[in-house]
Amino acid sequence: MGGGKGLYLLVLDYLRNRPSATFSELCRLIGMARGACGNYLRYLIERGWIEKIDVGVYSITEEGLRILEMNTPNSTSLKRP
């Protein structure tokens, strides 16, 4: 699993710029059906890159920010506003 580098970076970048996102939002973002999306988000949780902060609500972790910084050219600051 993993969906390629672009897909997880898309999710991490999306979450970096907001305090949280819903399951439906993230499924629309990555263009996956609910079942596949749930499996993909579970994979990202297992990697420690995102966390489930409420029922159907996700947020990026410090490890997710670190991964994003390592894979994003010209990163300056990855702190949330």
C-alpha positions in Angstrom: 0.0 0.0 0.0 1.1 3.6 -0.1 -0.5 4.9 -3.3 2.7 6.5 -4.5 4.6 9.4 -3.1 2.3 12.0 -4.6 -0.8 10.7 -2.9 0.4 10.7 0.6 2.2 14.0 0.1 -1.1 15.5 -1.1 -2.9 14.3 2.0 -0.1 15.6 4.3 0.1 18.9 2.6 -3.7 19.3 2.8 -3.7 18.6 6.5 -0.7 20.8 7.1 -2.8 23.8 6.1 -5.8 23.2 8.4 -6.3 22.0 11.9 -8.2 18.9 10.8 -10.2 17.4 7.9 -13.1 15.0 7.7 -13.1 11.5 6.2 -15.4 12.7 3.4 -13.1 15.7 2.6 -10.0 13.5 2.4 -11.8 10.9 0.2 -12.8 13.6 -2.2 -9.3 15.0 -2.2 -7.7 11.7 -3.1 -10.5 10.5 -5.3 -11.1 7.1 -3.6 -14.3 5.3 -2.8 -15.0 5.2 1.0 -13.7 1.7 1.5 -10.4 2.2 -0.2 -10.1 5.7 1.4 -10.6 4.2 4.8 -7.9 1.6 4.2 -5.5 4.3 2.9 -6.1 6.6 5.9 -5.6 3.6 8.2 -2.2 3.0 6.5 -1.2 6.6 7.1 -2.3 6.3 10.7 -0.2 3.1 11.1 2.8 5.0 9.7 2.3 7.7 12.3 1.8 10.4 9.7 -1.8 11.3 10.6 -4.0 10.7 13.6 -7.7 10.3 14.1 -8.7 13.1 16.5 -12.5 12.4 16.6 -15.0 10.2 14.8 -14.2 10.7 11.1 -11.8 13.6 11.7 -8.1 13.5 11.0 -5.1 15.7 11.7 -1.4 15.6 10.7 1.2 14.5 13.3 4.6 15.9 14.0 6.0 12.8 12.1 3.8 13.6 9.2 5.1 17.2 9.2 8.7 15.8 9.2 8.0 13.5 6.3 6.4 16.3 4.3 9.4 18.6 5.0 11.8 15.8 3.8 9.9 15.4 0.6 8.9 18.9 -0.3 11.5 21.1 -2.1 12.1 24.5 -0.6 10.2 23.9 2.6 10.5 26.8 5.0 8.2 26.3 7.9 5.8 23.5 8.4 4.1 24.8 11.5 0.4 25.3 11.4 -0.8 28.9 11.4 
